[in-house]
Amino acid sequence: MPIKIFNTLTKKKEIFEPINKNKVTMFVCGPTVYDHSHLGHARTYIAYDIITRYLRYRGFNLFFLMNITDDDDKIIKRSKERSIEPTKLAREFEQSFYEDMKTLNVLSTVNVFARASEHIKEIISQIQRLIDKSFAYVSTNGVYYDITKFEDYGKLSHQDTEQLEKHRIEPDSTKRNPQDFALWKFEKQSDLSWDSPWGRGRPGWHIQDTAIAEKYLGQQYDIHGGGLDLIFPHHESEIAQMESLSGKKPMVKYWTHTGFLMVNGEKMAKSLGNFVFIKDALKKFDAETLRLFFAFTHYRSPIDFTEKNLEQSKKSLDRLYTTLENVHSMKATKNITLQEKQFDMRFLGYKQKFIDAMDDDFNTLEALKVLFKMSNEVNKFITHRKELNKDVKENILNMFRELGGIFGILQKEIKKEELSDDIKKLVDEREEARKKKDWKTADEIRIKLNKMGVTLEDTPEGIKWKIKK
């Protein structure tokens, strides 16, 4: 079955056919580095990290580009508040972003992080070409793109001329049209300014991305991603710029957008003050728990953020690890029974079910259901067993790691846990109390062990214990 991707431009799922056969080019809008990243950012970057991992898993040679906006108004404002140079502030929070992405296991899947400030030459080139083609003009305040010259403006956000007229972008009486957007802003005093043919200043927001994308990916590429809030005006304006320059349509073959992370019915955002920094979330939950939390929801759908939901994700992750630990602890044998052969064939069949789910617009929720069905079947099969054929054992462990790796989970080393002498003594005392049918003492010891971080399970094969993480 082919991979299908929902395309924001056409509003439907389309069969994924890269421009250049097996080679895939993807651009995702990166952060504006004026503060630490929050969980709303993590939702988007983890979603595209999973998409990247899956496409590479399916054999595509994918080049993943992400920009870094380090020349924005917010950076200048924050730098003045802290009385430091804008560039120094931008580098500080850029490093913070990289640290968060590394901890979340996202950093390694991106091929290039491109700073806007290091691509001024490419930005000026695009602006000049737009002026030469009469799509842009110079005013007393800067250089602007004339949206009346691009008849397709609004096609990504599916807005007509009447709807577009309701928007007022950067009010400026020197503009030809209220909706015209800035390509270059004249600004002589700012530390974040550069010389240009039209005067000293800095680039507008939209032109940075198309200049960077053109350098690394060309004038047409396969996938462009970002949050839903970027569709208009940011991505809409990117299309206008690039397609005006190249004369080629479409600029991007597949437009994809992630749903919002919601808090009490509102989008998580710094402007609303309802955000949680990634660094703070990682103090309570590990990276795999956060990744699983996001994967439980399809990337295009909104997610409700609560600590209760994160706690549930942690419990779900623990369930999967418990399955792996149970299999890992079983004695491996050379002989294989008919039951084990039959189980192995059924188990290996889950891989295709997982792939079918992910092929359908990267449906992580349905793919996770497959992982948990795998877990349930394994647990059912190994109950009452103390040993397992070594090949079957390896197949189980490898499959979980292989498929879990697409989500960035189940990658921790499984170690054989040992109880301390004091805890062993308590476990033995409880077992002795159970033999004497002293249920009160047995329950009291169980409660005490639970407070010490050890859970017990009474099974027909004896007591099973687990150290809570």
C-alpha positions in Angstrom: 0.0 0.0 0.0 1.3 3.5 -0.8 1.8 6.2 1.8 -1.0 8.8 1.9 -0.6 12.3 3.2 -3.3 14.9 3.9 -2.4 18.0 1.9 -3.6 21.3 3.4 -3.5 22.9 -0.1 -6.0 20.4 -1.6 -7.8 19.5 1.6 -7.6 15.8 0.9 -5.3 12.8 1.3 -3.0 12.2 -1.6 -0.7 9.3 -2.5 2.9 10.3 -1.6 5.0 10.5 -4.7 8.2 12.5 -4.2 9.4 14.8 -7.0 12.6 12.9 -7.4 11.6 9.2 -6.9 13.3 8.0 -3.6 14.7 11.4 -2.6 12.5 13.5 -0.3 13.1 17.1 0.6 11.3 18.5 3.7 11.3 22.0 5.3 9.8 22.7 8.8 9.5 26.2 10.3 11.8 26.3 13.3 11.7 28.5 16.4 12.1 32.2 16.9 14.8 32.2 19.6 13.8 34.8 22.1 12.9 32.5 24.9 13.0 28.8 26.0 10.8 26.4 23.9 7.5 25.2 25.4 5.5 22.0 25.0 3.5 23.5 22.2 6.7 23.6 20.2 7.6 20.1 21.3 4.3 18.9 19.9 5.2 20.1 16.4 8.8 19.1 16.4 8.2 15.6 17.7 5.4 15.1 15.1 7.8 15.9 12.3 10.5 13.9 13.9 8.2 10.8 13.8 7.3 11.6 10.2 11.0 11.8 9.3 11.8 8.6 11.1 8.9 6.8 9.4 9.8 8.0 5.8 13.4 6.9 6.3 12.2 3.6 7.8 10.2 3.1 4.6 13.3 3.5 2.5 13.2 7.2 1.5 16.4 9.2 1.4 15.0 12.3 3.2 16.8 15.6 3.7 15.3 17.6 6.6 15.8 21.3 6.8 14.8 23.6 9.6 15.3 27.3 9.9 16.2 29.4 13.0 14.7 32.9 13.2 17.3 34.9 15.0 16.5 38.4 13.7 13.0 39.1 14.9 11.2 42.0 16.7 10.7 39.8 19.8 14.4 39.2 20.0 15.1 42.9 19.9 12.4 43.6 22.5 13.7 40.9 24.9 17.3 42.0 24.5 16.4 45.5 25.5 14.5 44.2 28.6 17.6 42.2 29.6 20.1 44.9 28.5 22.2 42.5 26.3 23.0 42.4 22.6 20.2 40.8 20.4 22.7 38.3 18.8 23.9 37.2 22.2 20.3 36.6 23.4 19.4 34.8 20.2 22.4 32.4 20.6 21.5 31.8 24.2 18.0 30.6 23.4 19.1 28.8 20.3 21.4 26.7 22.4 18.5 26.1 24.8 16.4 24.9 21.9 19.1 22.5 20.8 19.4 21.1 24.3 15.7 20.5 24.5 15.6 18.8 21.1 18.6 16.6 22.0 16.9 15.5 25.3 13.6 14.8 23.3 15.7 12.8 20.8 14.7 15.1 17.9 18.0 16.8 17.1 19.6 14.0 15.2 16.9 13.7 12.5 17.4 17.2 11.2 20.1 17.5 8.5 20.5 21.3 8.6 19.5 24.1 11.0 19.8 27.3 9.1 20.0 30.7 10.8 18.3 33.6 9.0 21.1 36.0 9.9 23.6 33.8 8.0 21.5 34.0 4.8 21.2 37.7 4.2 22.8 37.4 0.8 20.2 34.9 -0.3 17.4 37.0 1.1 18.6 40.1 -0.7 18.8 38.1 -3.9 15.2 37.0 -3.7 13.9 40.5 -2.9 15.8 42.0 -5.8 14.5 39.4 -8.2 10.9 40.1 -6.9 11.4 43.8 -7.6 12.8 43.0 -11.0 9.7 41.0 -11.8 7.4 43.8 -10.5 6.1 41.7 -7.7 7.7 44.0 -5.1 8.2 47.7 -4.6 10.3 50.1 -2.5 8.5 52.5 -0.2 9.9 55.0 2.3 9.6 52.4 5.1 10.9 49.3 3.3 10.4 46.8 0.5 6.9 45.3 0.2 5.3 42.4 -1.8 2.3 43.5 -3.8 -0.3 40.8 -3.3 -2.5 42.1 -6.1 0.2 40.8 -8.5 -0.2 37.2 -7.4 -3.7 35.9 -8.3 -3.3 32.7 -6.2 -2.8 34.6 -2.9 -5.2 32.8 -0.5 -5.1 29.4 -2.1 -3.4 27.6 0.9 -5.7 29.1 3.5 -8.7 28.8 1.1 -9.6 32.5 1.4 -11.0 34.6 -1.3 -10.3 38.3 -2.0 -13.1 39.5 0.2 -11.9 37.5 3.2 -8.3 38.6 2.6 -9.4 42.3 2.7 -10.4 41.8 6.4 -6.8 41.2 7.3 -4.6 44.2 8.1 -0.9 43.2 8.1 1.6 45.7 9.3 -0.5 49.0 8.9 1.5 51.4 6.8 0.2 54.3 4.8 3.2 54.0 2.4 2.0 50.6 1.2 0.0 50.2 -2.0 -2.4 47.7 -0.4 -3.2 47.2 3.3 -2.4 43.4 2.9 1.0 43.9 1.4 3.7 42.4 3.6 7.3 43.4 4.3 10.2 41.9 2.5 12.8 44.3 4.0 12.3 46.7 6.9 14.4 49.9 7.0 16.0 50.1 10.4 19.3 52.0 10.9 19.6 51.9 14.7 19.0 48.2 15.5 21.9 45.9 16.2 20.1 43.4 13.9 20.4 45.3 10.6 22.3 44.9 7.4 23.2 46.9 4.3 21.1 46.4 1.2 20.6 48.0 -2.2 17.5 49.8 -0.8 18.9 50.9 2.6 20.0 49.5 5.9 17.5 47.2 7.6 16.5 43.6 8.2 14.4 41.0 6.4 10.7 40.4 6.8 9.6 37.1 8.3 8.3 35.3 5.2 11.2 36.0 2.9 13.7 34.3 5.3 12.2 30.9 4.9 11.9 31.0 1.1 15.5 32.2 0.7 16.8 29.4 3.0 14.6 26.8 1.3 15.7 27.8 -2.2 19.3 27.5 -1.2 19.1 24.0 0.2 16.1 22.5 -1.5 15.5 24.4 -4.7 12.4 26.2 -5.9 10.2 23.2 -5.6 10.3 20.5 -2.9 8.2 17.8 -1.4 7.0 18.6 2.1 6.6 21.8 4.1 5.5 21.6 7.7 4.6 23.7 10.7 1.8 24.5 13.1 -1.8 25.4 12.0 -1.2 29.0 13.0 1.4 29.4 10.2 -0.9 28.7 7.3 -1.9 32.4 7.1 -0.2 34.7 6.5 3.2 33.0 6.8 2.9 30.0 4.5 0.5 31.8 2.2 3.2 34.5 1.7 5.9 32.0 1.2 4.0 30.5 -1.7 3.5 34.0 -3.3 7.2 34.8 -3.0 8.6 31.5 -4.4 6.0 30.9 -7.1 6.4 34.5 -8.3 10.1 34.1 -8.5 10.2 30.7 -10.2 7.0 30.6 -12.2 6.7 27.0 -11.1 3.7 25.6 -9.3 3.3 24.2 -6.8 6.2 25.5 -4.7 5.6 22.6 -2.3 3.9 19.3 -3.3 2.5 18.4 0.2 1.6 21.0 2.8 1.2 19.5 6.3 0.2 21.2 9.6 0.1 20.1 13.2 -2.8 20.7 15.5 -2.5 22.9 18.6 -1.6 21.8 22.1 -4.6 23.0 24.1 -4.9 24.2 27.7 -8.4 24.7 29.0 -9.7 25.1 25.5 -7.1 27.6 24.4 -3.9 27.1 22.4 -0.7 26.8 24.5 1.2 30.0 23.8 3.5 32.5 25.4 1.2 35.3 24.5 -1.5 33.7 26.6 0.8 32.9 29.5 -0.6 29.3 29.6 2.6 27.5 28.5 4.9 24.9 30.1 8.6 25.1 29.2 10.0 21.8 27.8 12.7 22.0 30.5 10.1 22.1 33.3 8.1 19.2 31.8 11.3 17.1 31.6 11.8 17.5 35.3 8.7 15.5 35.9 8.5 13.2 32.9 11.1 11.6 30.8 11.5 12.2 27.0 9.9 8.9 26.0 6.8 9.7 28.1 6.4 13.0 26.4 6.9 11.5 23.0 4.3 8.8 23.7 1.9 11.5 25.0 2.0 13.3 21.7 1.9 10.2 19.6 -1.4 9.2 21.2 -3.0 11.9 19.1 -2.9 12.2 15.3 -0.6 15.0 14.3 -3.3 17.1 12.7 -5.6 16.9 15.7 -5.5 19.2 18.8 -4.2 17.7 22.1 -5.5 18.5 25.5 -2.7 19.1 27.9 -3.0 18.0 31.5 -0.6 16.3 33.9 -3.2 13.6 34.3 -2.9 12.8 30.6 0.9 12.7 30.9 0.7 10.4 33.9 -1.5 8.1 31.9 1.1 8.1 29.1 3.8 7.2 31.6 1.7 4.2 32.8 1.1 3.1 29.3 4.9 3.3 28.5 5.6 1.3 31.7 3.2 -1.4 30.5 5.2 -1.8 27.3 8.5 -1.9 29.2 7.1 -4.4 31.6 6.3 -6.7 28.6 9.9 -6.3 27.4 11.3 -6.9 30.9 9.2 -10.1 31.2 10.4 -11.4 27.9 14.0 -10.4 28.6 14.0 -12.2 31.9 12.9 -15.6 30.4 15.4 -18.4 29.8 16.3 -18.8 26.2 16.2 -22.3 24.7 17.4 -23.8 21.4 14.4 -26.0 20.9 11.2 -24.6 19.5 7.7 -25.9 20.0 4.8 -25.9 17.5 3.0 -23.3 19.7 6.1 -21.0 19.6 6.3 -21.4 15.8 2.6 -20.5 15.4 3.0 -17.5 17.8 6.0 -16.2 16.0 4.2 -16.2 12.7 1.2 -14.3 14.2 3.5 -11.9 16.0 5.6 -11.0 13.0 2.3 -10.2 11.1 1.8 -7.2 13.4 4.5 -5.3 11.5 2.4 -5.0 8.4 -0.6 -3.8 10.5 1.7 -1.1 12.0 2.9 0.0 8.6 -0.7 0.1 7.3 -1.6 2.5 10.1 1.4 4.8 9.5 0.9 4.7 5.7 -2.5 6.4 6.4 -1.3 9.9 6.9 1.1 8.9 9.7 -1.7 7.7 12.0 0.3 7.3 15.2 -2.7 6.5 17.3 -3.7 3.5 15.2 -0.1 2.4 15.0 0.2 2.6 18.8 -2.9 0.4 19.1 -0.9 -2.3 17.2 2.0 -2.0 19.7 -0.4 -2.5 22.6 -2.1 -5.5 20.9 1.4 -6.9 20.4 2.1 -6.4 24.1 -1.2 -8.1 25.2 -0.6 -11.1 22.9 3.0 -11.5 24.2 1.9 -11.3 27.8 -0.9 -13.8 27.2 1.5 -16.2 25.5 4.3 -16.1 28.1 2.0 -16.6 31.1 2.8 -19.9 32.8 6.1 -20.1 30.8 9.5 -19.9 32.3 11.5 -20.3 29.0 11.2 -19.3 25.4 12.9 -20.2 22.2 15.9 -17.8 21.7 14.8 -16.8 18.1 11.3 -16.1 19.2 12.6 -14.2 22.1 14.8 -12.1 19.9 12.0 -11.5 17.4 9.8 -10.1 20.1 12.4 -7.8 21.6 13.7 -6.6 18.2 10.2 -5.9 16.9 9.2 -3.7 19.8 12.5 -1.8 19.5 12.2 -1.5 15.7 8.6 -0.2 15.7 9.0 1.7 18.9 12.0 3.4 17.5 9.8 5.2 14.9 8.1 6.9 17.8 11.4 7.3 19.7 10.3 5.0 22.5 11.3 1.6 23.9 14.9 2.4 23.3 16.2 2.1 26.9 18.4 -0.7 27.8 16.6 -3.4 29.7 18.6 -4.5 32.7 17.9 -7.3 35.2 16.7 -5.6 38.3 17.9 -6.8 41.7 16.3 -6.3 45.1 18.3 -5.2 48.1 18.8 -7.6 51.0 16.3 -5.6 53.2 13.6 -5.7 50.5 14.2 -9.4 49.9 13.8 -10.1 53.6 10.4 -8.2 53.5 9.3 -10.2 50.5 10.2 -13.5 52.2 8.4 -12.4 55.4 5.3 -11.6 53.4 5.4 -15.0 51.6 5.7 -16.7 55.0 2.7 -14.7 56.3 0.7 -15.8 53.2 1.5 -19.4 53.9 0.2 -19.0 57.4 -2.8 -17.2 56.0 -1.9 -14.1 58.0 -3.5 -11.8 55.5 -3.3 -8.7 57.7 0.5 -9.0 58.0 0.9 -9.8 54.3 -1.1 -6.7 53.3 0.8 -4.5 55.7 4.1 -5.7 54.2 2.8 -5.2 50.6 1.8 -1.6 51.5 5.2 -1.0 53.1 7.0 -2.3 50.0 4.8 -0.2 47.7 5.9 2.9 49.6 9.5 1.8 49.1 8.9 1.6 45.3 8.4 -2.1 44.9 5.1 -3.6 43.6 4.2 -7.2 44.0 2.0 -9.5 41.9 0.8 -12.9 43.2 0.8 -15.4 40.2 0.3 -19.1 39.9 4.1 -19.3 39.3 4.9 -17.4 42.4 5.5 -13.8 43.4 6.5 -11.3 40.7 8.0 -8.0 41.8 8.7 -4.8 40.0 10.7 -1.7 41.0 8.7 1.4 40.2 10.6 3.9 38.0 
